[in-house]
Amino acid sequence: MTEVEEENREYKDSIFVDLFYKDVTAKKNLLSLYNALHDTDYQDEEIIHKVKIEDVLYKNFKNDISVEVDGQVIIFGEHQSTVNPNMPLRCLLYVGRAYEQLVDKKARYRTTLVKVPTPEFNQY
């Protein structure tokens, strides 16, 4: 019996992550994605704020892309090569971690309402 190699899931999202996070044109690509999903025509890449969520559930477990656009929407994108019924749970955890980064710690305890971007979830 031959030994079965453990599957390397890292390579499956590498192009996706490179295109939207690591490439020199990543912000342009994110803005293009946002415009395509929302039928908008934003041109200013400065409205893009990348939010990288890492180590949410397990060590080295992270989402693929998330972004705040003009303080309005966070897109949580997850490249999936297989169906995963736990994506709603994972996305819920991503939202919490993203808001931890976006909301000032002191604001969380104020008596006035703290406005946060509306989360949006997309699976590719």
Summary of the structure (lengths in Angstrom):
residues: 124
radius of gyration: 16.4
end to end distance: 36.5
largest distance: 64.7
contacts: 279
relative contact order: 0.15
helix: 40%
strand: 18%
